Amino acid sequence: MMLGYQTNPQWRDMSDFVVHFTKPGPPYLDAYQNMMSILGARTLIPGAEGFGIARREPAVAERHRSVCFSEIPLDQLTRLVQRRSLYGIGFSKSYVLSQGGGPVWYVQYASPAHLALKHQVERALAAPSPQQEPIWSMTPFVDIQGDHHNAPYSYRFDWEREWRVPGLLRFTEYDVAALFLPEELHDTAREFFTWAVREKAGPGYFCPCLDPLWKSDQIAEALAKHASDSVRLKAG
């Protein structure tokens, strides 16, 4: 794991990884506890509200419930953290792609692309078996956005560089590329996972722990140290 894109450390405007940031979960769970609950269950569960151009269509609304990620470079997460939390789970893009995920397509309201997509959605909904139409494999990845006068699409979230996986995402501890949490909790998290494995109480995540507010040099140093430690453990 490294900063940069496609193994090129100079391509810093891109990333090979995506991050899912948690929010407070069911009653009595804060964002940290919610993250640990997800890691224990090895499952990311989509929220009740769907995403994408056809998310409000009752016949296919369930197809649009998705798990969300961001591909913002790992040293530029501050703005997203302010909107979400300090706690996140990172995966490689290649893993998310292998699970049926991919990047979101942001389409301008009332553009030719929007009108064409709207027409195709309406045709699919009017089909004899609308749930079987192939377009629903694509629509969870399409967001329509506009300016303040373009209700109901008066928002712009393309800065989040969002990726999605429709439905559940089940993973193992070996699929997680990094955990994001405040630096003062890194040792606590590592000790907990060591205990969980020793006591057979749950999975252990021994990937890099990163603070999402760290600068690039701090992240690079942590990643290099983790890689060095891993090599030493394998050799020893």
C-alpha positions as CSV (number, residue, x, y, z in Angstrom):
1,M,0.0,0.0,0.0
2,M,1.4,3.4,-1.0
3,L,0.3,7.0,-1.8
4,G,-0.1,7.7,-5.5
5,Y,-1.9,6.0,-8.3
6,Q,-1.1,2.8,-10.3
7,T,2.2,2.4,-8.4
8,N,3.3,5.9,-9.4
9,P,4.0,7.9,-6.2
10,Q,4.1,11.1,-8.2
11,W,0.4,10.9,-9.3
12,R,-0.9,12.3,-6.0
13,D,-4.2,13.6,-7.3
14,M,-5.4,10.0,-7.6
15,S,-5.5,7.0,-5.3
16,D,-5.6,3.2,-5.7
17,F,-7.8,3.0,-2.6
18,V,-11.3,3.9,-1.4
19,V,-12.5,4.6,2.1
20,H,-15.8,4.0,3.8
21,F,-16.3,6.4,6.7
22,T,-18.7,5.4,9.5
23,K,-21.2,7.5,11.3
24,P,-23.0,6.8,14.6
25,G,-25.0,3.6,14.1
26,P,-28.0,2.1,15.9
27,P,-28.8,3.4,19.3
28,Y,-25.8,3.8,21.7
29,L,-23.2,3.2,18.9
30,D,-20.8,6.1,18.2
31,A,-18.8,6.1,14.9
32,Y,-15.9,4.2,16.4
33,Q,-18.1,1.5,17.9
34,N,-20.0,1.3,14.6
35,M,-16.7,0.7,12.7
36,M,-15.6,-2.0,15.2
37,S,-19.1,-3.6,14.8
38,I,-18.7,-3.7,11.0
39,L,-15.2,-5.2,11.3
40,G,-16.5,-7.8,13.7
41,A,-19.3,-8.8,11.4
42,R,-17.0,-8.5,8.3
43,T,-20.0,-6.9,6.5
44,L,-20.9,-3.4,5.3
45,I,-24.7,-3.0,5.2
46,P,-26.3,-0.3,3.1
47,G,-28.6,2.2,4.7
48,A,-32.4,2.2,4.2
49,E,-32.2,5.0,1.6
50,G,-30.9,4.1,-1.8
51,F,-28.7,6.0,-4.2
52,G,-28.8,6.8,-7.9
53,I,-31.1,8.1,-10.6
54,A,-33.9,5.6,-9.9
55,R,-33.7,5.3,-6.1
56,R,-37.2,6.7,-5.6
57,E,-38.9,4.2,-7.9
58,P,-40.7,1.7,-5.6
59,A,-40.5,-1.2,-8.1
60,V,-36.6,-1.1,-8.0
61,A,-35.8,1.0,-4.9
62,E,-34.2,-2.0,-3.2
63,R,-31.8,-2.4,-6.1
64,H,-30.4,1.0,-5.3
65,R,-29.4,0.5,-1.6
66,S,-25.6,0.7,-1.7
67,V,-22.5,0.9,0.4
68,C,-20.6,4.1,-0.3
69,F,-16.9,4.9,-0.4
70,S,-14.6,7.8,-1.5
71,E,-11.5,7.7,-3.7
72,I,-10.2,11.0,-2.4
73,P,-6.4,10.6,-1.9
74,L,-5.5,9.3,1.6
75,D,-3.7,12.5,2.6
76,Q,-6.6,14.8,1.5
77,L,-9.5,13.4,3.5
78,T,-10.0,16.4,5.9
79,R,-13.1,17.8,4.1
80,L,-14.7,14.4,4.0
81,V,-13.9,13.7,7.6
82,Q,-15.7,16.9,8.6
83,R,-18.8,15.6,6.8
84,R,-18.6,12.0,8.1
85,S,-16.3,11.1,11.0
86,L,-12.7,10.2,11.9
87,Y,-13.3,6.5,11.5
88,G,-13.1,4.6,8.3
89,I,-12.3,1.3,6.5
90,G,-10.1,1.4,3.4
91,F,-10.1,-1.1,0.5
92,S,-8.2,-1.3,-2.7
93,K,-10.2,-0.2,-5.8
94,S,-9.4,-3.6,-7.4
95,Y,-11.2,-5.4,-4.5
96,V,-14.2,-3.1,-4.7
97,L,-14.4,-3.6,-8.5
98,S,-14.2,-7.4,-7.9
99,Q,-17.3,-7.1,-5.7
100,G,-19.4,-5.4,-8.3
101,G,-18.6,-1.8,-7.2
102,G,-17.4,1.1,-9.1
103,P,-17.2,4.9,-9.4
104,V,-20.3,7.2,-9.5
105,W,-21.1,9.0,-12.7
106,Y,-22.2,12.6,-12.0
107,V,-24.6,13.8,-14.7
108,Q,-25.7,17.4,-15.0
109,Y,-29.4,18.1,-14.6
110,A,-31.3,18.6,-17.9
111,S,-28.2,17.7,-20.0
112,P,-28.6,15.5,-23.0
113,A,-27.1,12.6,-21.0
114,H,-29.7,13.2,-18.2
115,L,-32.6,13.3,-20.6
116,A,-31.4,10.1,-22.4
117,L,-31.0,8.3,-19.1
118,K,-34.4,9.5,-17.9
119,H,-36.0,8.2,-21.1
120,Q,-34.4,4.8,-20.6
121,V,-35.5,4.6,-17.0
122,E,-39.1,5.4,-18.0
123,R,-39.0,2.7,-20.7
124,A,-37.7,0.1,-18.3
125,L,-40.3,0.9,-15.7
126,A,-43.0,0.5,-18.3
127,A,-41.7,-2.9,-19.4
128,P,-43.8,-6.1,-18.6
129,S,-41.2,-7.2,-16.0
130,P,-39.5,-3.9,-15.0
131,Q,-37.4,-5.6,-12.2
132,Q,-35.7,-7.7,-14.9
133,E,-34.5,-4.8,-17.0
134,P,-30.7,-4.6,-17.3
135,I,-30.5,-0.9,-16.7
136,W,-30.9,-1.3,-12.9
137,S,-27.3,-2.7,-12.8
138,M,-26.2,0.7,-13.9
139,T,-28.6,3.2,-12.3
140,P,-27.2,2.9,-8.7
141,F,-24.0,4.5,-10.1
142,V,-25.6,7.5,-11.7
143,D,-26.3,10.7,-9.7
144,I,-28.0,13.7,-11.2
145,Q,-26.7,17.0,-9.9
146,G,-27.5,20.7,-10.5
147,D,-27.4,24.2,-9.0
148,H,-29.7,25.7,-6.4
149,H,-32.5,26.3,-8.9
150,N,-32.5,22.7,-10.2
151,A,-34.7,21.1,-7.6
152,P,-34.8,18.3,-6.7
153,Y,-31.2,17.9,-7.9
154,S,-29.9,21.1,-6.3
155,Y,-26.6,19.7,-4.9
156,R,-23.1,19.0,-6.0
157,F,-21.2,16.2,-4.3
158,D,-18.8,15.2,-7.1
159,W,-16.0,16.5,-4.8
160,E,-16.5,13.3,-2.7
161,R,-15.3,11.1,-5.7
162,E,-17.8,8.5,-4.6
163,W,-17.7,4.8,-5.3
164,R,-20.6,2.4,-4.5
165,V,-21.3,-1.3,-4.1
166,P,-25.0,-2.2,-4.5
167,G,-26.2,-4.4,-1.7
168,L,-24.1,-5.9,1.1
169,L,-20.3,-6.0,1.0
170,R,-18.9,-9.0,2.8
171,F,-15.2,-9.0,3.3
172,T,-12.5,-10.7,5.3
173,E,-9.8,-9.2,7.5
174,Y,-7.4,-9.8,4.6
175,D,-9.4,-7.6,2.2
176,V,-9.1,-4.5,4.3
177,A,-6.2,-2.3,3.2
178,A,-6.2,0.2,6.1
179,L,-8.1,1.4,9.1
180,F,-8.6,5.1,9.7
181,L,-9.0,6.4,13.3
182,P,-7.3,9.1,15.5
183,E,-3.6,8.4,16.2
184,E,-4.2,8.1,20.0
185,L,-6.4,5.0,19.4
186,H,-4.0,3.1,17.1
187,D,-2.4,1.1,19.9
188,T,-5.7,0.4,21.5
189,A,-7.1,-1.0,18.2
190,R,-4.0,-3.1,17.6
191,E,-4.2,-4.5,21.2
192,F,-7.8,-5.3,20.8
193,F,-7.3,-7.2,17.6
194,T,-4.4,-9.1,19.1
195,W,-6.6,-10.1,22.0
196,A,-9.5,-11.1,19.7
197,V,-7.3,-13.4,17.7
198,R,-5.7,-14.9,20.8
199,E,-9.0,-15.5,22.5
200,K,-10.7,-16.6,19.3
201,A,-13.2,-13.8,19.9
202,G,-13.2,-12.3,16.5
203,P,-11.1,-11.4,13.4
204,G,-7.8,-9.5,13.7
205,Y,-7.1,-6.6,11.4
206,F,-3.3,-6.0,11.2
207,C,-3.3,-3.7,8.2
208,P,-1.9,-0.1,8.6
209,C,-3.7,2.2,11.1
210,L,-3.8,5.7,9.7
211,D,-5.1,9.0,11.1
212,P,-7.3,10.6,8.4
213,L,-6.0,14.0,9.4
214,W,-2.3,13.1,8.9
215,K,-0.2,14.9,6.3
216,S,1.3,12.9,3.4
217,D,4.7,12.4,5.0
218,Q,3.1,10.9,8.2
219,I,1.0,8.5,6.1
220,A,3.9,7.5,3.9
221,E,6.0,6.9,7.0
222,A,3.3,4.7,8.6
223,L,2.8,2.7,5.4
224,A,6.6,2.2,5.0
225,K,6.9,1.1,8.6
226,H,4.0,-1.4,8.2
227,A,5.6,-2.8,5.0
228,S,8.9,-3.2,6.8
229,D,7.4,-4.8,9.8
230,S,5.5,-7.3,7.6
231,V,8.7,-8.3,5.8
232,R,10.5,-8.8,9.1
233,L,7.7,-10.9,10.5
234,K,7.6,-13.1,7.4
235,A,11.4,-13.6,7.5
236,G,11.5,-14.3,11.2
